[in-house]
Amino acid sequence: GSIPEAMVAIELVRLGHQVIPQQKIGRYNVDFVVKDKKTVVEVDGALYHRDIYKGDREAVIQLSLGMDWTIVHIPAELIEKDIQRVKTIIDTFCNTR
């Protein structure tokens, strides 16, 4: 795990979410499953954007979880600048329950 990942984990728990780190879904590991929001949170470093297989990965994860789940990608540099953005991102992109 990276520093941004750790920061996101701490912030999600602080916000009161049920967080499972490094959850295996299909053949992939995702950074976090936020159970109460039916959301997968991925913290993306710069490397991620060059990954030509990310579409397949996304599809496998989505199909494994079901279409009522949301997959959110948070750029690592965003977190390093402002950890408070995690809440905004979760509130904006996640299914409200």
Long-range contacts (C-beta under 8 A, 24 or more apart in sequence): 2-43, 2-45, 2-76, 3-80, 4-43, 4-45, 4-74, 4-76, 4-79, 4-80, 5-31, 5-43, 5-76, 7-79, 7-80, 7-83, 8-32, 8-41, 8-43, 8-74, 8-79, 8-83, 8-86, 11-83, 11-86, 11-87, 12-41, 12-86, 12-90, 15-86, 15-87, 15-90, 17-90, 25-60, 25-61, 25-64, 25-65, 26-60, 26-61, 26-63, 26-64, 27-60, 28-57, 28-60, 28-61, 30-61, 34-90, 34-94, 36-97, 37-70, 37-90, 37-94, 37-95, 37-97, 38-65, 38-68, 38-69, 38-70, 38-94, 38-95, 38-97, 39-69, 39-70, 39-71, 39-72, 39-90, 39-93, 39-94, 39-95, 40-65, 40-69, 40-70, 40-71, 40-72, 41-72, 41-74, 41-90, 42-71, 42-72, 42-73, 42-74, 43-74, 43-76, 43-79, 44-73, 44-74, 44-75, 44-76, 45-76, 46-76, 46-77, 48-73, 68-95, 70-94, 70-95
